[in-house]
Amino acid sequence: MNVLENRTVADYVIENIKTAPIFKKYGIDFCCKGNITINKVCQKKKINLSELKSELENVESVSDVLQDYNTWSLNFLILYIESVHHSYVKESLPIIIQYINEVIKTYGNTHPELLKINKLFRKASSEVISHLQKEEQILFPYIKQLIVADKEHKKISIPSFTTIHTPIKMLEHGHEEINNIFRKIAKLTDNYSIPESVSNTYKDLYIKLEEFEQDLYHHIHLEHNILHRKALELEKRTKSL
């Protein structure tokens, strides 16, 4: 991988998703706030630039086309987001809430952080469901209309929100809100470090929370850094027809 200090964090993850764990290890937000150069983020967070560059240079290249998300068509990317990430969220939310309820019954008095985690996760759950609905009912259908218009070289009717910038800005603000909630959850759980002498349900809860966070970051990255960028370009192109 060609490492240049003036490339953004998002650029690296777009080029190779395998760099994401490295940025996460250094506490660098690659999904919502990836539009910053590694030089600047290292200065801001007091990270050794040489060490980060060395790790990025040694990341194995993505050879599997299924992981090269930036080459996918917008239609296929939307299908993937809905069938993989949206489905995962809808299936996982009630399971995690059930685990939280069970663990609080047993450990709520001895582990008061669970009450805060419960409050935060329920807030995140509400935000995420609303977010998915906006994507599925507003943004994704409009992008599909843009794809057809671009393919057939036809102008598209101006939507009620006038420009795709509006829903994208709203959804990206939602990304940041949800991201911030999970940063708080990660801090409360000491990055999902399982306490000693707890039940399997407690362990499963932390495993599920961390899994959910990882899926969330990947989900946000695909939308924030790839889908939204390309959709903005596509709208600009179709409006010039």
N, C-alpha and C positions, 0 to 999 in steps of 0.2 A: 504494500500500500504506500502510495506517495503521500508523505506527511508534510504539509505546509502549514505554517503557523497562521496564515491569513484565511484559511478555510474554516468554515463554521463547524460546530459540533454536529449539527443536523446533516451537513454534507457528508461527514464520515459515516454516519449511521445509514444514510440513504444509500451510499456506495456499498457498505458492508454492514449488515445487521449484527454481525458478530462483534462489532466494536461497542455495542450498547452495554454489555456487562462491565467493560472497562470504565466507561464514563460513569456508570452507576456506582462502581466501587469507589471512585473519587468524589462521589456526591455531586456529579455534574448532571443537570437536567437536560436530557437530549430530546425530550418530546415536546414540552411546552415552551422551553426557553433555550432551544438549540441554536437560535440565530445569533450566535456569538462565536468569535474565533477562539481556537484553543489557546492562543497566546494571551488573549484578554481574560479568559476564564481562569487560566492558571495564575495570572496576576491577582485577580479578584479573590480567588480562594486560597492563594498562597500554596499552590501545587507546583512541584518540581516539573518544569516543562520538559526537560530532557528525559525524565523517567516516563512521563506520559507518552512522549513521542516514541520512545523505545518500545513500549507495550503496543502502541498502535501499529508500528512498523512490523511487529511480529505476529499480528493477527492473521490467521489463515484466510485466504481469499474465499469468497463465496463462489462455488462452482456449480451449485444446484440452481437451475433456473427458477425453481419454485420458491427460492429465498431471495431472488433478485426482483423485489417488489417494484422497483422503479421502472422496470421494463414492461410491466403488465399494462394492459389496456384499462381504461377507467371503468368500463363495464365489469371486467373480471375482478378488479380491485374492490369495487362495491360489493359484488357477489361474495367475495372472500370475507370482507369485513362483516357483512350481515350473517353469513352462514357459520363463520368461525367465532368471531369476537362477540357479536350481538347474542348469538345462541348461548355461548359460554356464560355471559353475564346473566341472562335470564334464568339459566339453570342453576347458577351458583349462588345468586343472592339469597333465595329462601333457605338454602342449605346452610350457608354461613350464619344467617340470622338464627336458625334453629340451634346451631352449635353454640352461639353466643348465649342464648337463653339458658341452655343446659349448664354451661360452664359457670355462669353467674350464680345459678342456684346453689352450686357447691362451693365456689371459690370467691364469690362476690365480697365477702367480709374480709378475707385474707389477702385478696388481690384487688384493691379498689380501682386500679387502672382499668379493670374490665368494664366498669360502669362508664368510664369515659370513652373507651373503645366502642362500646355498644352505641352510645349517643352519636359518635362520629360516623360509624358505619351505617347507621340508619339514615343519617343525613346524606351520606354519599350514595346510598341505595336510591333515595328519592331523586337526587340529582341525576344519577346515571340513567334511570328509567325515563325521566323527562328528556334527557339528552338523546337517547336512542330513538324515541318517538319523533323528535324534531328532525333527526337525520333521515329516518325511514319515510316520514310523511312530507317533508319539505325539501331538504337538500338533495338527497339521492334522486328523487323523481326529476328534479330540475336538471341535475347533471345529465341524466339519461336523455332528457329533451335536447340538451345542448349537443350531446353526442350525435343524435339523429340529425339535427340541423346542420352540424358540421359535415357529416357524411353526405348529406343530400344537397349541401350548399344552399340552404334556405335560411332566411332570417327567422328568429324565434320571437314569439310574443313576449312583451316585457312583463315579468311577473309582478305581483303586488309589492314585493320587497325591492323592486327596481333593478337591483344588482345583486349578484351572488356574494359580494363583499359583506352585505348585511347579515345573512344567516351564518356565514363563515366566522365573522367577527364575534357573533353571539355564541356560537358553538366553541370557539377557541377560548373565550372567556370561561365557558363551562368546563373546558378541559383543565384550565388553571385552578378553578375552584376545587374540582375533584382531586386533582394532583396534590393540592395543598392539604386536603383532608387526609390523604394516605400518607403524606409525609409526617403528619401528627400521629397517625396510628403506628407507623414504623418506629417513631421515637418512643411512644408509650410501651411498645413491645420490645424495645432494645433490638430493633431490626429482626423481630420475630424469633428471638432467643427463647427457647422453651424452658420454663422454670423447672427446677428439680422436683421430683416426687409428685407429679400431677397425672391426672387420668389421661387415657388415650384420646378422649374427646377434646380435652384441653390441647393436647399436642396436635390433633387434627385441625383444630380451629386455627392455630398459628400457621400451620402448613397451608391451609386453605386461604388465609388472609394474604400470605406472601405470594401464593400462586395467582390470586386475584390481582394483586398489585402488579405483578410481572405482566400479566395479560393486558392490564389497563395501560401500562406504559407503551407496550407494543401497539396496541389499538390506537392510542393517541398519536404515536409517531407516524403510523401509516396515514392517518387523516391529516394531521397538522403539517407534516413535512412533505407528503407526497400527493395525496388526494386533493387537498385544498389548493396547493400550488398549481397543479395541473388544471383544476377546474377553473381557476381564475384566468389562466392563459386561454383555456377553451372558450370561455364566455367572451373574452376580448376579441378572439378570432371570429366568432360567429356574429358578433355585433358589427364587425367591419365588412360583412358580406353585403 
